[in-house]
Amino acid sequence: MSYVATIDRIQLIRMRLQDSLTPAEINIVDESHLHASHPGAKNGGGHFNLEIISPAFDDKSQIERHRMIYSALGDAIGTDIHALSIKARTPSETEYKVADYQPKPEHHQEY
């Protein structure tokens, strides 16, 4: 697969997800080179790692979020995309809240 084809696939994934899920953040990495000997790669499908943050995922389970992503990608699944690793979160799931931080008590062993 050429570099241009990789960029085109990443743009296709990004465009479809932006159109339907309006993500606050999206990161797509083509890992096809790590799977060059897999049958899907030989047939032209790419292996991608997706991290996406979207308010559309509020009150949705991980399964529902994955279904939303697969629906948005449509016919690209199984053709342009052979495998997709997904991390889907809401904006509130990515915030570090100091008030929620509770340090673990240190374990001291006395002799």
Buried (B, 14 or more C-beta within 10 A) or exposed (E): BEEEBBEEBBEBBBEBBBEBBEBBEBEBEBEBEEBEEBEBBEEEBBBBBBBBBBEBBEEBEEEEBBEBBBEBBEEBBEEBBBBBEBEBBBBEEEEEEEEEEEEEEEEEEEE
